[in-house]
């Protein structure tokens, strides 16, 4: 596969380079480790922009929450502390329910359905972000979410009382409805939280489990395919508007290829990481019929609650998604 830089330069060749007399650096905070596929895609996007603008705009990535913690990144971009960054927007659905469209349980459980749901939500979400001084550049899905435990779990009753790592209000609500005790833990803190016993279960993708070597703390992964949350690369809108047309064209070209490459990586990474979890001793497989049925019942409750909070805008997204 061609690198993002080479492909994007082909896409944006007609735009030309930005003015050689203008040069600046944008710091780009990212919540996940440098080895994570989202961070790798972001690093290639940054290189693409830097080379595509002839150095007029240099983007420097800061993975692993090293510049700002995950929960601080969105606000940092909005307020201009940084001009660009990556964030899991569902972590902010308490401020706007639409940010949680990608975390409605069992609404979109495959990569194909995730893309259809994104097509339905992209327009409304972009408008919400612009009103918050944010410009959306691209978005990449995680693989589908599964449940991690340190014991065999066959029903909701087996989950009662477990300390559960949550990363947004949807995961916290899932924990509450299944009798677990949710604790908000950002991605960079996962390994320490499990190693110290702060939490002993979570819902996440195989990618997170592989990146964080969860086999060192946990024993079971149930591939329940609850949803595919998305990461978003966003720029401060004022900073974006201040760029010249050539620079914006290069960034748009790089963003398009990054989204394509990120989607491809996510699909490939899904199978690879589940195999790696199993290779390192974890029991990996689907949930039993009873547990799956109980989870879907909880999903129906959560879907109803989300639609009530999201209102007509949320219903319009679901209707558009189902119409396709």
C-alpha positions as CSV (number, residue, x, y, z in Angstrom):
1,X,0.0,0.0,0.0
2,X,1.3,3.4,-0.9
3,X,2.2,5.7,2.0
4,X,-0.3,8.4,2.9
5,X,2.2,11.0,1.9
6,X,2.7,9.8,-1.6
7,X,-1.0,9.2,-2.3
8,X,-2.0,12.5,-0.9
9,X,0.6,14.4,-2.9
10,X,-0.9,12.8,-6.0
11,X,-4.3,13.9,-5.0
12,X,-3.3,17.5,-4.2
13,X,-0.7,18.1,-6.9
14,X,-3.0,20.5,-8.6
15,X,-3.1,22.7,-5.5
16,X,0.6,23.5,-5.5
17,X,2.6,24.2,-2.4
18,X,1.8,26.8,0.1
19,X,3.7,30.0,0.1
20,X,7.4,29.4,0.9
21,X,7.5,32.7,2.9
22,X,5.0,31.3,5.5
23,X,5.8,28.7,8.0
24,X,4.4,27.5,11.3
25,X,4.2,24.4,13.4
26,X,1.0,22.8,14.8
27,X,1.2,20.5,17.8
28,X,-1.2,17.5,17.5
29,X,-2.1,15.8,20.8
30,X,-3.3,12.2,20.5
31,X,-4.6,10.0,23.4
32,X,-3.3,6.6,22.3
33,X,0.1,5.0,22.2
34,X,2.5,5.7,19.3
35,X,2.1,2.0,18.2
36,X,-1.7,2.2,18.0
37,X,-3.0,2.2,14.4
38,X,-4.9,5.5,15.0
39,X,-1.6,7.1,16.1
40,X,0.3,5.6,13.2
41,X,-2.3,6.9,10.7
42,X,-2.2,10.3,12.4
43,X,1.6,10.4,12.2
44,X,1.5,9.7,8.5
45,X,-1.2,12.4,8.0
46,X,1.1,14.9,9.8
47,X,4.0,13.9,7.6
48,X,1.9,14.2,4.5
49,X,0.8,17.7,5.4
50,X,4.4,18.8,6.3
51,X,5.8,17.5,3.0
52,X,2.8,18.4,1.0
53,X,3.0,22.0,2.0
54,X,6.8,22.1,1.5
55,X,7.3,22.7,5.2
56,X,5.0,25.7,5.2
57,X,2.9,23.9,7.8
58,X,4.6,21.4,10.0
59,X,2.4,19.1,12.2
60,X,4.1,17.5,15.2
61,X,2.2,14.6,16.8
62,X,2.2,13.9,20.6
63,X,0.8,10.4,21.2
64,X,0.0,8.6,24.4
65,X,-1.6,11.6,26.1
66,X,1.9,13.2,26.4
67,X,0.8,16.7,25.7
68,X,-2.9,16.7,26.9
69,X,-4.8,13.8,28.5
70,X,-7.5,12.3,26.3
71,X,-10.3,14.1,28.1
72,X,-8.5,17.5,27.7
73,X,-7.8,17.3,24.0
74,X,-11.1,18.6,22.6
75,X,-11.2,21.6,24.8
76,X,-7.5,22.4,24.0
77,X,-8.4,22.5,20.3
78,X,-11.5,24.6,20.8
79,X,-9.7,27.2,22.8
80,X,-6.6,27.4,20.6
81,X,-4.2,25.9,23.1
82,X,-3.3,23.6,20.1
83,X,-4.5,24.0,16.5
84,X,-5.2,20.3,15.8
85,X,-5.7,17.0,17.7
86,X,-7.5,13.7,17.9
87,X,-10.3,12.7,20.2
88,X,-12.9,10.0,20.8
89,X,-16.0,12.4,20.7
90,X,-18.3,9.9,22.4
91,X,-16.3,10.7,25.5
92,X,-18.1,14.1,25.4
93,X,-21.7,12.9,24.8
94,X,-22.7,14.4,28.1
95,X,-22.4,17.9,26.5
96,X,-24.2,16.8,23.3
97,X,-25.9,13.5,22.8
98,X,-25.1,13.4,19.1
99,X,-21.4,12.8,20.0
100,X,-22.6,9.3,21.1
101,X,-24.2,8.3,17.8
102,X,-21.4,5.7,17.3
103,X,-21.8,4.1,20.7
104,X,-25.5,3.1,20.5
105,X,-25.4,-0.6,21.4
106,X,-25.9,-3.0,18.5
107,X,-27.1,-0.3,16.1
108,X,-24.0,-0.7,13.8
109,X,-21.9,-3.7,14.6
110,X,-19.9,-4.3,11.4
111,X,-17.4,-2.1,9.4
112,X,-19.9,-1.9,6.6
113,X,-22.7,-0.7,8.8
114,X,-20.4,1.6,10.7
115,X,-19.6,3.4,7.4
116,X,-23.3,3.7,6.6
117,X,-24.0,5.2,10.1
118,X,-21.1,7.6,9.6
119,X,-22.5,8.7,6.3
120,X,-25.8,9.5,8.0
121,X,-24.1,11.3,10.9
122,X,-21.3,13.2,9.3
123,X,-23.3,16.3,8.2
124,X,-25.1,16.9,11.5
125,X,-22.0,16.2,13.5
126,X,-19.9,18.6,11.4
127,X,-22.4,21.4,12.1
128,X,-22.2,20.7,15.8
129,X,-18.4,20.9,15.7
130,X,-18.3,24.1,13.7
131,X,-20.6,25.7,16.3
132,X,-17.9,24.8,18.9
133,X,-15.1,26.3,16.8
134,X,-13.9,22.9,15.5
135,X,-13.3,21.8,11.9
136,X,-13.6,18.1,11.2
137,X,-10.8,16.7,9.0
138,X,-11.3,12.9,9.1
139,X,-12.6,10.1,11.2
140,X,-11.6,6.4,11.6
141,X,-13.5,3.7,13.4
142,X,-12.2,1.3,16.0
143,X,-12.8,-2.4,15.5
144,X,-16.0,-3.6,17.2
145,X,-16.2,-3.6,21.0
146,X,-16.0,-6.7,23.1
147,X,-16.0,-7.4,26.9
148,X,-12.8,-8.2,28.9
149,X,-12.9,-10.1,32.2
150,X,-10.6,-12.0,34.5
151,X,-13.0,-14.9,34.8
152,X,-15.6,-16.8,32.7
153,X,-18.8,-14.8,32.3
154,X,-22.0,-16.5,31.1
155,X,-24.7,-14.0,32.2
156,X,-25.3,-10.5,33.5
157,X,-25.4,-12.0,37.0
158,X,-21.8,-13.0,36.7
159,X,-20.9,-9.4,36.0
160,X,-22.4,-7.9,39.2
161,X,-20.0,-6.0,41.4
162,X,-17.1,-6.0,38.9
163,X,-15.0,-2.8,38.7
164,X,-15.5,-1.7,35.1
165,X,-13.3,0.7,33.1
166,X,-15.6,3.2,31.3
167,X,-14.5,5.7,28.6
168,X,-17.8,7.5,27.9
169,X,-21.3,7.8,29.3
170,X,-22.5,4.8,27.2
171,X,-19.9,2.4,28.7
172,X,-20.7,3.8,32.2
173,X,-24.5,3.2,31.6
174,X,-23.8,-0.3,30.3
175,X,-21.9,-1.0,33.6
176,X,-24.7,0.4,35.7
177,X,-27.4,-1.7,33.9
178,X,-25.4,-4.8,34.3
179,X,-24.6,-4.3,38.0
180,X,-20.9,-3.3,37.5
181,X,-19.1,-0.4,39.1
182,X,-17.9,2.1,36.4
183,X,-14.7,4.1,36.7
184,X,-13.7,6.6,34.0
185,X,-10.2,5.6,32.8
186,X,-8.4,7.3,29.8
187,X,-6.6,5.1,27.3
188,X,-3.1,6.0,28.6
189,X,-4.0,4.9,32.1
190,X,-5.5,1.5,31.2
191,X,-2.4,-0.7,32.0
192,X,-1.8,0.8,35.4
193,X,-5.5,0.7,36.3
194,X,-5.7,-3.0,35.7
195,X,-2.3,-3.8,37.2
196,X,-3.2,-2.0,40.5
197,X,-6.7,-3.4,40.7
198,X,-8.6,-0.1,40.2
199,X,-10.7,-2.0,37.6
200,X,-11.0,-5.6,36.5
201,X,-13.2,-5.5,33.4
202,X,-13.9,-3.3,30.4
203,X,-15.5,-3.1,27.0
204,X,-13.1,-2.2,24.2
205,X,-11.7,-3.5,20.9
206,X,-9.1,-6.2,20.4
207,X,-6.8,-3.4,19.4
208,X,-6.8,-1.8,22.8
209,X,-6.3,-5.2,24.4
210,X,-3.3,-5.9,22.2
211,X,-1.7,-2.5,22.6
212,X,-2.0,-2.7,26.4
213,X,-1.1,-6.4,26.7
214,X,-4.3,-7.1,28.6
215,X,-3.3,-10.8,28.8
216,X,-1.1,-9.8,31.7
217,X,-4.2,-8.9,33.8
218,X,-7.2,-10.5,32.2
219,X,-8.2,-14.0,30.9
220,X,-11.3,-13.7,28.8
221,X,-12.5,-11.6,25.7
222,X,-16.0,-11.9,24.5
223,X,-16.5,-10.6,21.0
224,X,-20.0,-9.2,21.5
225,X,-19.6,-6.6,18.7
226,X,-21.5,-3.9,20.6
227,X,-20.5,-1.0,18.4
228,X,-17.6,0.6,16.5
229,X,-16.7,4.0,18.1
230,X,-14.8,6.5,16.1
231,X,-11.8,8.8,16.6
232,X,-11.8,12.2,15.0
233,X,-9.0,14.5,13.8
234,X,-10.2,18.1,14.3
235,X,-8.7,21.5,13.8
236,X,-9.4,24.8,15.6
237,X,-11.8,26.5,13.2
238,X,-10.2,29.9,13.5
239,X,-6.8,28.5,12.7
240,X,-8.2,26.5,9.8
241,X,-9.9,29.5,8.3
242,X,-6.7,31.5,8.6
243,X,-4.8,29.1,6.3
244,X,-4.4,29.8,2.6
245,X,-6.4,27.8,0.0
246,X,-3.4,25.8,-1.1
247,X,-2.6,24.6,2.5
248,X,-6.2,23.7,3.1
249,X,-6.3,21.7,-0.2
250,X,-3.2,19.8,0.8
251,X,-4.7,19.0,4.3
252,X,-8.0,17.9,2.8
253,X,-6.2,15.6,0.4
254,X,-4.0,14.1,3.2
255,X,-7.2,13.7,5.4
256,X,-9.0,11.8,2.7
257,X,-6.2,9.3,2.3
258,X,-5.7,9.1,6.0
259,X,-9.3,8.2,6.5
260,X,-9.1,5.5,3.8
261,X,-5.9,4.1,5.2
262,X,-7.2,4.2,8.8
263,X,-10.3,2.3,7.8
264,X,-8.2,-0.3,6.0
265,X,-5.9,-0.6,9.0
266,X,-8.8,-1.0,11.4
267,X,-10.3,-3.9,9.4
268,X,-6.9,-5.6,9.2
269,X,-6.1,-5.0,12.8
270,X,-9.3,-6.4,14.1
271,X,-8.5,-10.0,13.1
272,X,-4.8,-9.7,13.9
273,X,-5.3,-8.4,17.4
274,X,-7.9,-11.0,18.4
275,X,-5.5,-13.7,17.2
276,X,-2.7,-12.1,19.3
277,X,-4.9,-12.1,22.4
278,X,-5.5,-15.8,21.9
279,X,-1.9,-16.5,21.2
280,X,-1.0,-14.9,24.5
281,X,-3.3,-17.2,26.4
282,X,-6.6,-15.3,26.6
283,X,-9.8,-17.2,25.8
284,X,-11.3,-15.3,22.8
285,X,-14.7,-16.0,21.3
286,X,-18.4,-15.0,21.1
287,X,-20.5,-14.6,24.2
288,X,-22.9,-17.4,25.1
289,X,-26.5,-17.1,24.0
290,X,-27.8,-16.1,27.4
291,X,-25.3,-13.3,27.8
292,X,-25.7,-12.0,24.3
293,X,-29.5,-11.9,24.7
294,X,-29.2,-10.1,28.0
295,X,-26.8,-7.6,26.5
296,X,-29.1,-6.9,23.6
297,X,-31.9,-6.3,26.1
298,X,-29.7,-3.7,27.8
299,X,-28.9,-2.3,24.4
300,X,-32.6,-1.7,23.7
301,X,-32.9,0.3,26.9
302,X,-29.8,2.3,26.1
303,X,-31.0,3.0,22.5
304,X,-34.3,4.3,23.8
305,X,-32.5,6.6,26.3
306,X,-30.1,7.9,23.6
307,X,-32.9,8.7,21.2
308,X,-34.7,10.6,24.0
309,X,-31.6,12.7,24.7
310,X,-30.6,13.2,21.1
311,X,-34.1,14.2,20.0
312,X,-35.2,14.7,16.4
313,X,-31.5,15.1,15.3
314,X,-30.6,11.7,16.7
315,X,-33.7,10.1,15.2
316,X,-32.9,11.6,11.8
317,X,-29.5,10.0,11.9
318,X,-30.9,6.6,12.8
319,X,-33.6,6.9,10.1
320,X,-31.1,7.9,7.4
321,X,-28.9,5.0,8.4
322,X,-31.7,2.4,8.3
323,X,-32.9,3.8,5.0
324,X,-29.6,2.8,3.4
